[in-house]
Amino acid sequence: MSDHLTRRDFVAGSAAAGMLLAGRPGLTAAQSRRRVALVGTGVRGTRIWGEFLQQNYSDVIEYVALCDINPGRVEFARNLISAECKTFTNFDEMLAAVDIDTLIVTTVDATHDEFVVKGLGQGLDVITEKPMVTDEQKCQRVIDAARKSKGKLIVGLNYRYGIIFTRLKELLAEPQVGRLTSVDFHWYLNIHHGASYFRRWHGLRKHGGTLLVHKASHHFDLLNWWIDSDPVEVHAYGGLEKYGANNSFRGERCMDCPHTGTCQFYWDMRRDEGIMQLYHANEQYDGYIRDNCLWREEIDIFDKMAVQIRYANDVQVSYSLTAYSPYEGFRIAFNGMNGRVETWEGVPSMTAGQEENTSVNAVERDQHGNTHTELQYHEIIKHRNFGEFERENLPYVRAGHWGGDRIMFDNIFRGEIKNPHLKQQAGVRDGAMSVLIGFAARRSIDEGRPVRIDELTDLVPRAVRLAG
């Protein structure tokens, strides 16, 4: 990470935002298009919240402003999005100059709270990328701002819209599982996707809060939603043993590194024209280096994490995240009084085909349904304590975050609610609970003790989840 990267760097965060304004009249009427401003024009901001929305929802939204501290990047974003709107490098100036209905926040994670609080203070509806915030003090600020604002805060928790994750939620309500008692949940980032976090700003906890917050907030939100309860206590272990200082050589950046012939993790960003135009061409404005060395000694996040979570309804969770796996995927098992439900993805020995490992994350982010995989279905195994097991096969969908993005965007901008009984809308409390587990796990690792969720903010955990 360059020393020039500041707290106000507007590099896009990750993962699409949750439901907004569902059911409000007039959203699809041309004369009532939402006046939208976007702050943060990195990959997520320009591609998903910019280009994709402009191409598919321009009948119900109108981009009126784009903002980024980097003038080159914000101008590139305006051209890519094809938005006839004003651009700004100062957020406060944008708020004062432009009439806005909805603010989308896709900046560096550690700056989310600044823009969310200001947007809510102006009475705007705000969509923020996950994670909502990166520490408990910022979390409380956002909670307080949301309580006072007439605007609505929505958090970027799109995994719960994914087709396979939705089906798991439905299965947990069926009697063959019975009362849920425990969950085993293990997520694997491969050496391509996992390593990328350590090249970028995410490698410093002051920017991304560690992967327990930036990445795992997706997973913790799924757990909260599946279990339908709030977390009470967290005990965690973690370490940095693969990346960072754990190597005998290092360079300044991949592009100029003298070790390109020997480093297995060498990444040539010059092979990606879009990344070069968005980042490399605009380095002179803010000093952000997109292909930093993942062996640099300043990296201070974990690359292995193990988390135990106790919920208010007595469900227990064993969770882990590994950032240097040979494959990308997950294993999930739900244990109930009457049986067990389990599934997996990406585990080569257990799948119906082989995924191409270097591009699996690009497939996940692809909004156009190009799966690039031989896999034909997701397999869910349903076990009964006193009976035969059953296999349930779902059509394989990985693109658009397991098919959830399009469902979520329709929810947000067209008011279409596909599964109203599943409470998929993610509001401020959902966003807070998803990151509070990560904050508690981080503190548990640092301090060597279990951490209670009610130590962190004024939110009181509930045995039955209060959605929103």
C-alpha positions as CSV (number, residue, x, y, z in Angstrom):
1,M,0.0,0.0,0.0
2,S,1.4,3.4,-1.0
3,D,2.0,5.8,1.9
4,H,0.0,8.3,-0.2
5,L,-3.2,6.4,0.2
6,T,-5.3,8.4,2.7
7,R,-8.4,7.6,4.7
8,R,-10.5,9.4,2.2
9,D,-9.3,7.4,-0.8
10,F,-12.4,6.5,-2.7
11,V,-11.4,3.1,-4.1
12,A,-14.5,0.9,-4.4
13,G,-15.3,-1.6,-1.7
14,S,-16.8,-5.0,-2.6
15,A,-20.0,-6.7,-3.0
16,A,-23.4,-5.3,-4.1
17,A,-25.8,-3.5,-1.7
18,G,-29.2,-4.6,-0.3
19,M,-32.8,-3.7,-0.8
20,L,-34.0,-0.1,-1.0
21,L,-37.4,1.6,-1.4
22,A,-39.3,-1.6,-2.2
23,G,-43.0,-0.8,-2.7
24,R,-42.7,2.9,-3.0
25,P,-45.0,4.1,-5.8
26,G,-43.7,5.7,-9.0
27,L,-40.3,4.1,-9.1
28,T,-40.8,2.7,-12.6
29,A,-42.4,5.9,-13.9
30,A,-40.0,7.9,-16.1
31,Q,-40.9,11.2,-14.5
32,S,-40.1,9.8,-11.1
33,R,-36.7,8.3,-11.7
34,R,-34.5,8.3,-8.6
35,R,-31.7,10.9,-8.6
36,V,-28.7,8.9,-7.7
37,A,-25.2,9.9,-6.7
38,L,-22.2,7.5,-6.4
39,V,-19.2,8.1,-4.2
40,G,-16.3,5.8,-4.8
41,T,-15.4,4.8,-8.4
42,G,-13.3,1.7,-8.1
43,V,-14.2,-1.6,-9.7
44,R,-17.4,-2.2,-7.8
45,G,-18.6,1.4,-8.1
46,T,-17.9,1.7,-11.8
47,R,-18.9,-1.8,-13.0
48,I,-21.7,-3.0,-10.8
49,W,-23.2,0.1,-9.3
50,G,-22.4,2.2,-12.3
51,E,-22.3,0.5,-15.7
52,F,-24.7,-2.4,-14.9
53,L,-27.3,-0.2,-13.3
54,Q,-27.1,2.3,-16.1
55,Q,-27.6,-0.4,-18.7
56,N,-30.5,-2.2,-17.0
57,Y,-32.3,0.3,-14.7
58,S,-32.0,3.7,-16.4
59,D,-35.8,3.8,-16.7
60,V,-36.1,4.1,-12.9
61,I,-32.8,5.8,-11.9
62,E,-30.8,8.8,-13.2
63,Y,-27.2,9.4,-12.3
64,V,-26.8,13.0,-11.3
65,A,-23.3,13.0,-9.7
66,L,-20.2,10.9,-9.3
67,C,-17.6,11.6,-6.6
68,D,-14.0,10.3,-6.1
69,I,-11.0,11.9,-4.6
70,N,-9.1,10.8,-7.7
71,P,-10.1,13.1,-10.6
72,G,-8.8,10.7,-13.2
73,R,-10.7,7.8,-11.9
74,V,-14.0,9.7,-11.5
75,E,-13.7,10.9,-15.1
76,F,-13.0,7.4,-16.4
77,A,-16.0,6.2,-14.4
78,R,-18.3,8.8,-16.0
79,N,-17.2,7.8,-19.5
80,L,-17.5,4.1,-18.7
81,I,-21.0,4.4,-17.2
82,S,-22.1,6.8,-20.0
83,A,-23.6,9.1,-17.4
84,E,-24.4,12.6,-18.4
85,C,-23.8,14.0,-14.9
86,K,-21.5,16.2,-12.8
87,T,-18.3,14.8,-11.3
88,F,-16.7,15.9,-8.0
89,T,-13.6,15.3,-6.0
90,N,-15.1,16.8,-2.8
91,F,-18.1,15.0,-1.3
92,D,-19.4,18.0,0.7
93,E,-19.4,20.1,-2.4
94,M,-21.4,17.4,-4.2
95,L,-24.0,17.4,-1.5
96,A,-24.3,21.1,-1.6
97,A,-24.5,21.4,-5.4
98,V,-26.7,18.5,-6.5
99,D,-30.3,17.5,-5.8
100,I,-30.0,13.8,-4.8
101,D,-32.5,11.2,-3.7
102,T,-30.3,8.2,-3.2
103,L,-26.6,8.0,-2.3
104,I,-24.6,4.9,-3.1
105,V,-21.3,4.4,-1.1
106,T,-18.6,2.2,-2.6
107,T,-15.5,3.7,-1.1
108,V,-12.7,2.1,0.9
109,D,-14.4,0.3,3.8
110,A,-12.9,2.5,6.5
111,T,-14.6,5.6,5.1
112,H,-18.1,4.2,4.7
113,D,-19.3,5.7,7.9
114,E,-18.3,9.2,6.9
115,F,-20.4,9.3,3.8
116,V,-23.3,7.2,5.3
117,V,-23.7,9.5,8.2
118,K,-23.5,12.7,6.1
119,G,-26.0,11.2,3.6
120,L,-28.4,10.2,6.3
121,G,-27.9,13.6,7.9
122,Q,-29.2,15.2,4.7
123,G,-32.3,12.9,4.8
124,L,-31.1,10.8,1.8
125,D,-31.8,7.1,1.2
126,V,-28.3,5.5,1.4
127,I,-27.0,2.2,0.0
128,T,-23.6,1.3,1.3
129,E,-21.4,-1.6,0.2
130,K,-20.7,-4.2,2.8
131,P,-19.1,-4.1,5.3
132,M,-21.2,-1.3,6.8
133,V,-18.3,0.0,8.9
134,T,-14.9,-1.3,10.1
135,D,-15.0,-0.8,13.9
136,E,-17.5,-0.5,16.7
137,Q,-17.2,3.3,17.2
138,K,-18.1,3.8,13.6
139,C,-20.9,1.3,13.9
140,Q,-22.5,3.2,16.8
141,R,-22.2,6.5,14.7
142,V,-24.1,4.9,11.9
143,I,-26.7,3.4,14.2
144,D,-27.3,6.8,15.8
145,A,-27.5,8.6,12.4
146,A,-30.0,6.0,11.1
147,R,-32.2,6.5,14.1
148,K,-32.4,10.3,13.5
149,S,-32.7,10.3,9.8
150,K,-35.9,10.3,7.6
151,G,-33.8,8.5,5.0
152,K,-33.4,4.7,4.8
153,L,-30.0,2.9,5.2
154,I,-29.5,-0.3,3.2
155,V,-26.3,-2.4,3.5
156,G,-24.6,-4.4,0.8
157,L,-25.5,-8.0,1.9
158,N,-26.4,-9.6,-1.4
159,Y,-25.4,-13.2,-0.6
160,R,-28.8,-13.9,1.1
161,Y,-30.4,-13.3,-2.3
162,G,-28.3,-16.1,-3.9
163,I,-30.3,-19.0,-5.2
164,I,-28.5,-21.7,-3.3
165,F,-28.4,-19.7,-0.1
166,T,-32.1,-18.9,-0.4
167,R,-32.9,-22.6,-0.8
168,L,-30.9,-23.4,2.4
169,K,-33.0,-20.9,4.3
170,E,-36.2,-22.6,3.1
171,L,-34.9,-26.1,4.0
172,L,-34.2,-25.0,7.6
173,A,-37.9,-24.3,8.1
174,E,-38.9,-27.8,7.2
175,P,-39.6,-30.4,9.9
176,Q,-37.1,-33.0,8.7
177,V,-34.2,-30.8,10.1
178,G,-36.0,-29.9,13.3
179,R,-34.8,-27.3,15.7
180,L,-31.4,-26.1,14.6
181,T,-28.7,-26.7,17.1
182,S,-25.3,-26.0,15.4
183,V,-23.7,-25.0,12.1
184,D,-20.4,-25.9,10.5
185,F,-19.4,-23.2,8.0
186,H,-16.0,-23.1,6.3
187,W,-15.0,-20.8,3.4
188,Y,-12.0,-21.2,1.2
189,L,-10.3,-18.4,-0.8
190,N,-7.9,-19.8,-3.4
191,I,-4.4,-18.6,-4.0
192,H,-5.5,-16.3,-6.8
193,H,-8.5,-14.5,-5.2
194,G,-7.2,-14.8,-1.6
195,A,-3.8,-13.4,-2.5
196,S,-5.4,-10.4,-4.2
197,Y,-6.6,-9.0,-0.9
198,F,-3.0,-8.8,0.3
199,R,-2.0,-6.8,-2.7
200,R,-4.7,-4.2,-2.3
201,W,-5.7,-1.7,0.4
202,H,-7.5,-4.6,2.2
203,G,-4.1,-5.8,3.4
204,L,-4.0,-3.2,6.1
205,R,-6.6,-3.5,8.9
206,K,-6.9,0.3,9.1
207,H,-8.5,0.3,5.6
208,G,-10.5,-2.9,5.6
209,G,-10.8,-4.1,9.2
210,T,-9.3,-7.5,8.3
211,L,-11.0,-10.2,6.3
212,L,-13.1,-11.0,9.3
213,V,-14.9,-7.8,8.5
214,H,-14.4,-7.2,4.8
215,K,-15.0,-10.7,3.5
216,A,-16.6,-12.6,6.4
217,S,-19.4,-10.0,7.0
218,H,-21.1,-11.7,4.0
219,H,-20.8,-15.1,5.8
220,F,-21.8,-13.8,9.2
221,D,-24.9,-12.1,7.7
222,L,-25.9,-15.4,6.1
223,L,-25.5,-17.2,9.5
224,N,-27.6,-14.5,11.2
225,W,-30.3,-14.8,8.6
226,W,-30.3,-18.6,8.4
227,I,-30.3,-19.0,12.2
228,D,-32.8,-16.2,12.6
229,S,-31.2,-15.0,15.8
230,D,-28.5,-12.6,17.0
231,P,-25.0,-13.5,18.1
232,V,-24.2,-13.2,21.8
233,E,-20.6,-14.2,22.2
234,V,-17.5,-14.9,20.0
235,H,-14.2,-16.6,20.6
236,A,-11.7,-16.7,17.8
237,Y,-8.2,-17.5,16.8
238,G,-6.2,-16.2,13.8
239,G,-2.8,-15.6,12.3
240,L,-0.8,-14.3,9.4
241,E,1.4,-17.2,8.3
242,K,1.4,-17.2,4.5
243,Y,1.5,-13.6,3.2
244,G,3.1,-10.4,4.5
245,A,6.6,-10.8,6.0
246,N,6.4,-14.6,5.7
247,N,8.7,-14.8,2.6
248,S,12.4,-14.5,2.0
249,F,12.1,-11.8,-0.8
250,R,9.8,-8.9,-1.7
251,G,9.6,-6.1,-4.1
252,E,7.8,-2.7,-4.4
253,R,5.1,-3.9,-6.8
254,C,4.6,-6.7,-9.2
255,M,5.0,-4.6,-12.3
256,D,8.6,-3.6,-11.4
257,C,9.6,-6.5,-9.3
258,P,13.0,-8.2,-9.9
259,H,11.5,-11.5,-8.7
260,T,8.9,-12.1,-11.4
261,G,10.6,-15.2,-12.6
262,T,10.7,-16.9,-9.2
263,C,7.6,-15.6,-7.4
264,Q,4.6,-18.0,-7.8
265,F,2.3,-15.1,-6.9
266,Y,3.5,-12.7,-9.6
267,W,0.5,-10.9,-11.1
268,D,0.8,-8.9,-14.3
269,M,-1.9,-6.3,-14.2
270,R,-0.9,-5.1,-17.7
271,R,-2.9,-8.1,-19.0
272,D,-6.1,-6.5,-17.8
273,E,-6.8,-3.3,-19.8
274,G,-9.7,-2.3,-17.6
275,I,-7.6,-2.4,-14.4
276,M,-4.8,-0.5,-16.1
277,Q,-7.2,2.3,-17.2
278,L,-8.9,2.5,-13.9
279,Y,-5.9,2.3,-11.6
280,H,-2.5,2.5,-13.2
281,A,-3.4,5.4,-15.4
282,N,-4.5,7.4,-12.4
283,E,-1.8,6.6,-9.9
284,Q,-0.4,10.1,-10.1
285,Y,-3.4,11.6,-8.4
286,D,-3.5,9.6,-5.1
287,G,-0.5,7.2,-5.2
288,Y,-2.7,4.1,-4.9
289,I,-0.8,1.1,-6.3
290,R,-3.1,-1.7,-7.4
291,D,-0.4,-4.4,-7.7
292,N,1.4,-4.0,-4.4
293,C,3.7,-6.8,-3.2
294,L,1.8,-9.2,-1.1
295,W,5.0,-9.9,0.8
296,R,5.3,-6.4,2.1
297,E,6.0,-6.2,5.9
298,E,3.3,-3.7,6.7
299,I,0.5,-6.2,6.1
300,D,-1.3,-6.7,9.4
301,I,-4.5,-8.7,8.6
302,F,-5.0,-12.5,9.2
303,D,-4.8,-15.1,6.5
304,K,-6.2,-17.9,8.6
305,M,-9.2,-17.5,11.0
306,A,-11.3,-19.8,13.2
307,V,-14.4,-18.4,14.9
308,Q,-16.8,-19.9,17.5
309,I,-20.1,-18.1,17.8
310,R,-22.9,-18.6,20.3
311,Y,-26.3,-17.3,19.4
312,A,-29.1,-16.0,21.7
313,N,-31.2,-19.0,20.7
314,D,-28.4,-21.4,21.8
315,V,-27.3,-22.3,18.3
316,Q,-23.5,-22.8,18.1
317,V,-21.4,-22.1,15.0
318,S,-17.9,-23.2,14.0
319,Y,-16.7,-20.9,11.2
320,S,-13.3,-20.7,9.4
321,L,-11.8,-18.6,6.6
322,T,-8.6,-19.6,4.8
323,A,-7.0,-17.2,2.3
324,Y,-4.6,-19.6,0.6
325,S,-6.6,-22.6,-0.3
326,P,-5.8,-24.6,-3.6
327,Y,-9.5,-24.1,-4.5
328,E,-12.3,-21.6,-4.0
329,G,-15.5,-22.6,-2.3
330,F,-17.2,-23.5,0.9
331,R,-18.7,-26.3,3.0
332,I,-21.9,-25.8,5.1
333,A,-23.7,-28.2,7.4
334,F,-26.7,-27.5,9.5
335,N,-27.3,-29.9,12.4
336,G,-30.9,-30.1,13.8
337,M,-32.7,-32.3,16.3
338,N,-34.2,-34.4,13.5
339,G,-31.5,-34.4,10.9
340,R,-28.8,-32.5,9.0
341,V,-28.6,-30.5,5.8
342,E,-25.2,-30.0,4.0
343,T,-23.8,-28.7,0.8
344,W,-20.5,-27.5,-0.7
345,E,-19.0,-25.7,-3.6
346,G,-15.7,-25.6,-5.3
347,V,-14.2,-28.7,-3.6
348,P,-12.8,-30.6,-6.6
349,S,-13.2,-34.1,-5.1
350,M,-16.9,-33.5,-4.2
351,T,-18.3,-31.6,-7.2
352,A,-20.0,-32.6,-10.4
353,G,-17.3,-31.1,-12.5
354,Q,-14.1,-28.9,-12.3
355,E,-14.0,-25.2,-12.1
356,E,-11.2,-23.1,-13.6
357,N,-9.6,-21.8,-10.5
358,T,-8.0,-18.7,-11.7
359,S,-11.2,-17.0,-12.8
360,V,-13.8,-18.3,-10.3
361,N,-14.1,-15.0,-8.5
362,A,-14.6,-13.2,-11.9
363,V,-17.4,-15.6,-12.6
364,E,-19.0,-14.7,-9.2
365,R,-18.9,-11.0,-10.1
366,D,-20.1,-11.5,-13.7
367,Q,-23.5,-10.0,-14.1
368,H,-24.3,-11.4,-17.5
369,G,-24.7,-15.1,-16.6
370,N,-21.5,-16.4,-18.2
371,T,-20.7,-19.2,-15.8
372,H,-17.5,-20.5,-17.6
373,T,-17.8,-23.8,-15.8
374,E,-18.5,-27.5,-16.3
375,L,-20.6,-27.7,-13.2
376,Q,-24.2,-28.6,-13.8
377,Y,-25.8,-28.3,-10.4
378,H,-25.5,-27.5,-6.7
379,E,-26.0,-30.6,-4.6
380,I,-27.7,-30.4,-1.2
381,I,-27.8,-33.5,1.0
382,K,-30.7,-33.9,3.4
383,H,-30.2,-36.4,6.2
384,R,-32.8,-37.8,8.6
385,N,-31.8,-39.2,12.0
386,F,-34.0,-42.3,11.4
387,G,-34.3,-42.6,7.6
388,E,-32.6,-42.4,4.3
389,F,-30.8,-39.4,3.0
390,E,-31.9,-37.5,0.0
391,R,-30.1,-35.5,-2.7
392,E,-31.5,-32.3,-4.0
393,N,-29.9,-30.8,-7.1
394,L,-30.3,-27.1,-8.0
395,P,-29.3,-25.7,-11.4
396,Y,-25.7,-24.4,-11.0
397,V,-25.6,-20.6,-10.8
398,R,-22.5,-18.7,-9.7
399,A,-22.6,-15.6,-11.9
400,G,-24.0,-12.5,-10.3
401,H,-23.2,-13.8,-6.8
402,W,-25.2,-17.0,-7.1
403,G,-27.9,-15.3,-9.1
404,G,-28.7,-12.9,-6.3
405,D,-27.6,-9.6,-7.7
406,R,-30.4,-9.3,-10.3
407,I,-33.0,-10.3,-7.7
408,M,-31.6,-7.8,-5.3
409,F,-31.5,-5.0,-7.9
410,D,-35.1,-5.6,-8.9
411,N,-35.9,-5.5,-5.2
412,I,-34.1,-2.2,-4.8
413,F,-35.1,-0.2,-7.9
414,R,-38.3,-1.8,-9.1
415,G,-39.9,-2.7,-5.8
416,E,-40.2,-6.4,-6.8
417,I,-40.0,-8.7,-3.8
418,K,-39.5,-12.3,-4.9
419,N,-39.4,-13.9,-1.5
420,P,-41.3,-11.7,1.0
421,H,-41.5,-14.4,3.6
422,L,-37.7,-14.7,3.8
423,K,-37.0,-11.1,5.0
424,Q,-34.1,-10.6,2.6
425,Q,-34.0,-6.8,3.1
426,A,-30.8,-5.9,4.9
427,G,-31.0,-2.7,7.0
428,V,-28.9,-1.1,9.6
429,R,-29.4,-3.7,12.3
430,D,-28.6,-6.5,9.9
431,G,-25.5,-4.6,8.7
432,A,-24.4,-4.0,12.3
433,M,-24.8,-7.6,13.4
434,S,-22.9,-8.9,10.4
435,V,-19.8,-6.7,11.3
436,L,-20.1,-7.0,15.1
437,I,-19.2,-10.7,14.8
438,G,-16.1,-9.7,12.9
439,F,-15.2,-7.0,15.4
440,A,-15.7,-9.4,18.3
441,A,-13.6,-12.0,16.6
442,R,-10.8,-9.5,15.9
443,R,-10.8,-8.4,19.5
444,S,-10.9,-12.0,20.7
445,I,-7.7,-12.8,18.7
446,D,-6.0,-9.6,19.8
447,E,-6.9,-10.0,23.5
448,G,-7.1,-13.8,23.8
449,R,-10.5,-13.9,25.3
450,P,-14.2,-14.5,24.4
451,V,-16.0,-11.2,23.5
452,R,-19.6,-10.5,24.0
453,I,-21.5,-8.7,21.3
454,D,-23.2,-6.3,23.8
455,E,-19.7,-4.9,24.7
456,L,-19.4,-3.2,21.3
457,T,-22.5,-1.1,20.7
458,D,-25.9,-0.4,22.4
459,L,-27.7,-3.0,20.3
460,V,-29.1,-5.8,22.5
461,P,-28.9,-9.3,21.0
462,R,-32.3,-10.9,20.5
463,A,-33.2,-14.6,20.5
464,V,-35.4,-14.1,17.5
465,R,-33.8,-11.8,14.9
466,L,-35.3,-8.4,14.4
467,A,-34.9,-7.8,10.6
468,G,-33.8,-4.4,9.3
